[in-house]
Amino acid sequence: MNADGHREILGLQVTSAEDGAGWLGFFRDLTARGLTGV
């Protein structure tokens, strides 16, 4: 949710499987781009 109360898309990543390695890569990418405080 942003400051106005609206939802925002944080990121999108295409992967061949929904596994721990895929999610870890996704979250690492978000934090590398500056996401904090979630």
All heavy atoms as TSV, in Angstrom:
chain	resi	resn	atom	element	x	y	z
A	1	MET	N	N	0.849	-1.169	0.000
A	1	MET	CA	C	0.000	0.000	0.000
A	1	MET	C	C	0.897	1.234	0.000
A	1	MET	O	O	1.874	1.312	0.725
A	1	MET	CB	C	-0.877	0.012	1.237
A	1	MET	CG	C	-1.757	-1.217	1.442
A	1	MET	SD	S	-3.147	-1.312	0.357
A	1	MET	CE	C	-4.261	-0.191	1.125
A	2	ASN	N	N	0.541	2.184	-0.818
A	2	ASN	CA	C	1.310	3.419	-0.826
A	2	ASN	C	C	0.725	4.399	0.195
A	2	ASN	O	O	-0.206	4.066	0.925
A	2	ASN	CB	C	1.367	4.013	-2.239
A	2	ASN	CG	C	0.011	4.425	-2.769
A	2	ASN	OD1	O	-0.954	4.552	-2.032
A	2	ASN	ND2	N	-0.062	4.632	-4.069
A	3	ALA	N	N	1.266	5.584	0.237
A	3	ALA	CA	C	0.828	6.580	1.219
A	3	ALA	C	C	-0.637	6.982	1.030
A	3	ALA	O	O	-1.286	7.420	1.978
A	3	ALA	CB	C	1.724	7.806	1.141
A	4	ASP	N	N	-1.161	6.820	-0.197
A	4	ASP	CA	C	-2.552	7.167	-0.484
A	4	ASP	C	C	-3.514	6.015	-0.213
A	4	ASP	O	O	-4.716	6.138	-0.418
A	4	ASP	CB	C	-2.697	7.596	-1.944
A	4	ASP	CG	C	-1.915	8.850	-2.268
A	4	ASP	OD1	O	-1.777	9.713	-1.374
A	4	ASP	OD2	O	-1.431	8.966	-3.408
A	5	GLY	N	N	-2.981	4.854	0.211
A	5	GLY	CA	C	-3.819	3.704	0.496
A	5	GLY	C	C	-4.087	2.805	-0.697
A	5	GLY	O	O	-4.953	1.942	-0.638
A	6	HIS	N	N	-3.367	3.011	-1.801
A	6	HIS	CA	C	-3.547	2.190	-2.993
A	6	HIS	C	C	-2.471	1.109	-3.064
A	6	HIS	O	O	-1.337	1.324	-2.662
A	6	HIS	CB	C	-3.488	3.062	-4.250
A	6	HIS	CG	C	-4.600	4.037	-4.345
A	6	HIS	ND1	N	-4.483	5.340	-3.950
A	6	HIS	CD2	C	-5.879	3.885	-4.774
A	6	HIS	CE1	C	-5.627	5.973	-4.130
A	6	HIS	NE2	N	-6.497	5.098	-4.632
A	7	ARG	N	N	-2.840	-0.029	-3.623
A	7	ARG	CA	C	-1.885	-1.112	-3.804
A	7	ARG	C	C	-0.979	-0.803	-4.981
A	7	ARG	O	O	-1.406	-0.215	-5.962
A	7	ARG	CB	C	-2.604	-2.429	-4.066
A	7	ARG	CG	C	-3.406	-2.902	-2.895
A	7	ARG	CD	C	-4.091	-4.185	-3.234
A	7	ARG	NE	N	-4.929	-4.599	-2.111
A	7	ARG	CZ	C	-5.577	-5.729	-2.066
A	7	ARG	NH1	N	-5.503	-6.576	-3.073
A	7	ARG	NH2	N	-6.311	-6.037	-1.023
A	8	GLU	N	N	0.279	-1.236	-4.874
A	8	GLU	CA	C	1.231	-1.057	-5.955
A	8	GLU	C	C	1.909	-2.389	-6.257
A	8	GLU	O	O	2.094	-3.216	-5.363
A	8	GLU	CB	C	2.302	-0.031	-5.579
A	8	GLU	CG	C	1.763	1.366	-5.409
A	8	GLU	CD	C	2.860	2.379	-5.145
A	8	GLU	OE1	O	4.033	1.991	-5.015
A	8	GLU	OE2	O	2.540	3.568	-5.071
A	9	ILE	N	N	2.264	-2.595	-7.518
A	9	ILE	CA	C	3.008	-3.787	-7.905
A	9	ILE	C	C	4.472	-3.534	-7.571
A	9	ILE	O	O	5.058	-2.539	-8.004
A	9	ILE	CB	C	2.837	-4.094	-9.401
A	9	ILE	CG1	C	1.380	-4.427	-9.691
A	9	ILE	CG2	C	3.764	-5.221	-9.836
A	9	ILE	CD1	C	1.064	-4.591	-11.152
A	10	LEU	N	N	5.069	-4.431	-6.780
A	10	LEU	CA	C	6.462	-4.269	-6.372
A	10	LEU	C	C	7.427	-4.832	-7.396
A	10	LEU	O	O	8.543	-4.347	-7.540
A	10	LEU	CB	C	6.703	-4.963	-5.031
A	10	LEU	CG	C	5.899	-4.441	-3.860
A	10	LEU	CD1	C	6.186	-5.270	-2.616
A	10	LEU	CD2	C	6.222	-2.980	-3.607
A	11	GLY	N	N	7.029	-5.861	-8.096
A	11	GLY	CA	C	7.916	-6.450	-9.074
A	11	GLY	C	C	7.257	-7.593	-9.804
A	11	GLY	O	O	6.212	-8.088	-9.408
A	12	LEU	N	N	7.910	-8.023	-10.875
A	12	LEU	CA	C	7.425	-9.128	-11.677
A	12	LEU	C	C	8.636	-9.892	-12.173
A	12	LEU	O	O	9.614	-9.294	-12.625
A	12	LEU	CB	C	6.618	-8.605	-12.863
A	12	LEU	CG	C	6.105	-9.636	-13.855
A	12	LEU	CD1	C	4.979	-10.444	-13.218
A	12	LEU	CD2	C	5.604	-8.953	-15.096
A	13	GLN	N	N	8.585	-11.202	-12.060
A	13	GLN	CA	C	9.693	-12.032	-12.519
A	13	GLN	C	C	9.115	-13.310	-13.104
A	13	GLN	O	O	8.261	-13.955	-12.501
A	13	GLN	CB	C	10.636	-12.352	-11.366
A	13	GLN	CG	C	11.866	-13.118	-11.770
A	13	GLN	CD	C	12.841	-13.276	-10.599
A	13	GLN	OE1	O	12.520	-12.962	-9.449
A	13	GLN	NE2	N	14.013	-13.745	-10.895
A	14	VAL	N	N	9.569	-13.674	-14.296
A	14	VAL	CA	C	9.125	-14.902	-14.941
A	14	VAL	C	C	10.078	-16.020	-14.550
A	14	VAL	O	O	11.291	-15.861	-14.626
A	14	VAL	CB	C	9.093	-14.737	-16.472
A	14	VAL	CG1	C	8.691	-16.029	-17.147
A	14	VAL	CG2	C	8.161	-13.605	-16.867
A	15	THR	N	N	9.516	-17.134	-14.106
A	15	THR	CA	C	10.316	-18.283	-13.705
A	15	THR	C	C	9.607	-19.554	-14.139
A	15	THR	O	O	8.401	-19.547	-14.387
A	15	THR	CB	C	10.569	-18.275	-12.181
A	15	THR	OG1	O	11.420	-19.355	-11.831
A	15	THR	CG2	C	9.287	-18.345	-11.402
A	16	SER	N	N	10.350	-20.638	-14.225
A	16	SER	CA	C	9.752	-21.897	-14.681
A	16	SER	C	C	9.155	-22.716	-13.544
A	16	SER	O	O	8.437	-23.683	-13.776
A	16	SER	CB	C	10.794	-22.737	-15.417
A	16	SER	OG	O	11.867	-23.039	-14.554
A	17	ALA	N	N	9.435	-22.344	-12.297
A	17	ALA	CA	C	8.904	-23.088	-11.152
A	17	ALA	C	C	8.702	-22.148	-9.975
A	17	ALA	O	O	9.420	-21.174	-9.820
A	17	ALA	CB	C	9.865	-24.203	-10.750
A	18	GLU	N	N	7.704	-22.446	-9.167
A	18	GLU	CA	C	7.456	-21.662	-7.957
A	18	GLU	C	C	8.094	-22.414	-6.792
A	18	GLU	O	O	7.447	-23.154	-6.070
A	18	GLU	CB	C	5.956	-21.482	-7.737
A	18	GLU	CG	C	5.639	-20.519	-6.623
A	18	GLU	CD	C	4.144	-20.243	-6.502
A	18	GLU	OE1	O	3.412	-20.416	-7.471
A	18	GLU	OE2	O	3.744	-19.851	-5.401
A	19	ASP	N	N	9.394	-22.194	-6.632
A	19	ASP	CA	C	10.128	-22.880	-5.577
A	19	ASP	C	C	10.885	-21.866	-4.724
A	19	ASP	O	O	10.852	-20.664	-4.986
A	19	ASP	CB	C	11.084	-23.924	-6.155
A	19	ASP	CG	C	12.107	-23.340	-7.112
A	19	ASP	OD1	O	12.154	-22.106	-7.280
A	19	ASP	OD2	O	12.876	-24.120	-7.693
A	20	GLY	N	N	11.547	-22.357	-3.700
A	20	GLY	CA	C	12.266	-21.474	-2.783
A	20	GLY	C	C	13.337	-20.659	-3.471
A	20	GLY	O	O	13.514	-19.478	-3.178
A	21	ALA	N	N	14.053	-21.268	-4.415
A	21	ALA	CA	C	15.123	-20.547	-5.118
A	21	ALA	C	C	14.550	-19.397	-5.949
A	21	ALA	O	O	15.142	-18.309	-6.008
A	21	ALA	CB	C	15.906	-21.504	-6.001
A	22	GLY	N	N	13.403	-19.619	-6.572
A	22	GLY	CA	C	12.763	-18.570	-7.361
A	22	GLY	C	C	12.333	-17.396	-6.508
A	22	GLY	O	O	12.541	-16.232	-6.856
A	23	TRP	N	N	11.692	-17.703	-5.367
A	23	TRP	CA	C	11.256	-16.636	-4.461
A	23	TRP	C	C	12.449	-15.892	-3.867
A	23	TRP	O	O	12.425	-14.663	-3.741
A	23	TRP	CB	C	10.382	-17.199	-3.339
A	23	TRP	CG	C	8.984	-17.464	-3.798
A	23	TRP	CD1	C	8.409	-18.683	-3.999
A	23	TRP	CD2	C	7.991	-16.487	-4.134
A	23	TRP	NE1	N	7.113	-18.521	-4.442
A	23	TRP	CE2	C	6.828	-17.189	-4.534
A	23	TRP	CE3	C	7.966	-15.099	-4.143
A	23	TRP	CZ2	C	5.669	-16.543	-4.936
A	23	TRP	CZ3	C	6.793	-14.459	-4.538
A	23	TRP	CH2	C	5.668	-15.175	-4.923
A	24	LEU	N	N	13.504	-16.617	-3.513
A	24	LEU	CA	C	14.685	-15.974	-2.957
A	24	LEU	C	C	15.282	-14.993	-3.963
A	24	LEU	O	O	15.612	-13.860	-3.612
A	24	LEU	CB	C	15.721	-17.035	-2.562
A	24	LEU	CG	C	17.000	-16.511	-1.910
A	24	LEU	CD1	C	16.694	-15.768	-0.618
A	24	LEU	CD2	C	17.956	-17.666	-1.655
A	25	GLY	N	N	15.380	-15.398	-5.210
A	25	GLY	CA	C	15.892	-14.507	-6.245
A	25	GLY	C	C	15.013	-13.281	-6.425
A	25	GLY	O	O	15.502	-12.166	-6.602
A	26	PHE	N	N	13.706	-13.482	-6.375
A	26	PHE	CA	C	12.759	-12.373	-6.516
A	26	PHE	C	C	12.921	-11.361	-5.390
A	26	PHE	O	O	13.019	-10.158	-5.620
A	26	PHE	CB	C	11.335	-12.928	-6.544
A	26	PHE	CG	C	10.273	-11.882	-6.648
A	26	PHE	CD1	C	10.095	-11.162	-7.808
A	26	PHE	CD2	C	9.433	-11.616	-5.572
A	26	PHE	CE1	C	9.108	-10.197	-7.919
A	26	PHE	CE2	C	8.439	-10.670	-5.665
A	26	PHE	CZ	C	8.276	-9.950	-6.838
A	27	PHE	N	N	12.970	-11.847	-4.149
A	27	PHE	CA	C	13.101	-10.936	-3.010
A	27	PHE	C	C	14.469	-10.266	-2.969
A	27	PHE	O	O	14.584	-9.094	-2.598
A	27	PHE	CB	C	12.807	-11.662	-1.698
A	27	PHE	CG	C	11.357	-12.041	-1.553
A	27	PHE	CD1	C	10.991	-13.340	-1.241
A	27	PHE	CD2	C	10.353	-11.107	-1.738
A	27	PHE	CE1	C	9.655	-13.690	-1.116
A	27	PHE	CE2	C	9.013	-11.441	-1.620
A	27	PHE	CZ	C	8.661	-12.746	-1.309
A	28	ARG	N	N	15.504	-10.977	-3.369
A	28	ARG	CA	C	16.834	-10.362	-3.432
A	28	ARG	C	C	16.866	-9.247	-4.469
A	28	ARG	O	O	17.489	-8.213	-4.263
A	28	ARG	CB	C	17.897	-11.408	-3.728
A	28	ARG	CG	C	18.233	-12.233	-2.519
A	28	ARG	CD	C	19.375	-13.178	-2.789
A	28	ARG	NE	N	19.736	-13.884	-1.560
A	28	ARG	CZ	C	20.484	-14.952	-1.514
A	28	ARG	NH1	N	20.989	-15.460	-2.623
A	28	ARG	NH2	N	20.757	-15.525	-0.359
A	29	ASP	N	N	16.183	-9.450	-5.590
A	29	ASP	CA	C	16.104	-8.404	-6.609
A	29	ASP	C	C	15.381	-7.174	-6.077
A	29	ASP	O	O	15.809	-6.040	-6.301
A	29	ASP	CB	C	15.401	-8.943	-7.856
A	29	ASP	CG	C	15.291	-7.909	-8.955
A	29	ASP	OD1	O	16.352	-7.430	-9.423
A	29	ASP	OD2	O	14.151	-7.582	-9.357
A	30	LEU	N	N	14.281	-7.383	-5.346
A	30	LEU	CA	C	13.541	-6.250	-4.775
A	30	LEU	C	C	14.409	-5.460	-3.796
A	30	LEU	O	O	14.422	-4.226	-3.826
A	30	LEU	CB	C	12.276	-6.731	-4.070
A	30	LEU	CG	C	11.144	-7.259	-4.955
A	30	LEU	CD1	C	10.012	-7.766	-4.093
A	30	LEU	CD2	C	10.667	-6.205	-5.921
A	31	THR	N	N	15.129	-6.160	-2.922
A	31	THR	CA	C	15.956	-5.462	-1.958
A	31	THR	C	C	17.142	-4.776	-2.630
A	31	THR	O	O	17.553	-3.695	-2.222
A	31	THR	CB	C	16.450	-6.388	-0.830
A	31	THR	OG1	O	17.119	-7.498	-1.387
A	31	THR	CG2	C	15.299	-6.873	0.023
A	32	ALA	N	N	17.664	-5.372	-3.702
A	32	ALA	CA	C	18.761	-4.739	-4.448
A	32	ALA	C	C	18.295	-3.449	-5.116
A	32	ALA	O	O	19.087	-2.516	-5.314
A	32	ALA	CB	C	19.303	-5.712	-5.494
A	33	ARG	N	N	17.001	-3.385	-5.447
A	33	ARG	CA	C	16.442	-2.171	-6.040
A	33	ARG	C	C	15.974	-1.169	-4.998
A	33	ARG	O	O	15.416	-0.133	-5.333
A	33	ARG	CB	C	15.300	-2.530	-6.977
A	33	ARG	CG	C	15.812	-3.277	-8.205
A	33	ARG	CD	C	14.747	-3.482	-9.267
A	33	ARG	NE	N	13.730	-4.420	-8.841
A	33	ARG	CZ	C	12.411	-4.167	-8.931
A	33	ARG	NH1	N	11.965	-3.038	-9.384
A	33	ARG	NH2	N	11.551	-5.083	-8.532
A	34	GLY	N	N	16.181	-1.484	-3.702
A	34	GLY	CA	C	15.911	-0.499	-2.662
A	34	GLY	C	C	14.678	-0.727	-1.815
A	34	GLY	O	O	14.345	0.113	-0.973
A	35	LEU	N	N	13.971	-1.837	-1.979
A	35	LEU	CA	C	12.791	-2.100	-1.150
A	35	LEU	C	C	13.203	-2.332	0.294
A	35	LEU	O	O	14.065	-3.149	0.579
A	35	LEU	CB	C	12.033	-3.312	-1.677
A	35	LEU	CG	C	10.769	-3.668	-0.900
A	35	LEU	CD1	C	9.698	-2.599	-1.112
A	35	LEU	CD2	C	10.243	-5.018	-1.324
A	36	THR	N	N	12.594	-1.607	1.212
A	36	THR	CA	C	12.862	-1.773	2.640
A	36	THR	C	C	11.562	-1.607	3.411
A	36	THR	O	O	10.577	-1.079	2.898
A	36	THR	CB	C	13.872	-0.727	3.170
A	36	THR	OG1	O	13.315	0.575	2.979
A	36	THR	CG2	C	15.202	-0.826	2.471
A	37	GLY	N	N	11.567	-2.074	4.641
A	37	GLY	CA	C	10.464	-1.806	5.551
A	37	GLY	C	C	9.182	-2.565	5.267
A	37	GLY	O	O	8.104	-2.125	5.652
A	38	VAL	N	N	9.269	-3.696	4.603
A	38	VAL	CA	C	8.053	-4.462	4.297
A	38	VAL	C	C	7.784	-5.428	5.407
A	38	VAL	O	O	8.664	-6.081	5.898
A	38	VAL	CB	C	8.218	-5.226	2.964
A	38	VAL	CG1	C	6.990	-6.061	2.670
A	38	VAL	CG2	C	8.449	-4.229	1.837
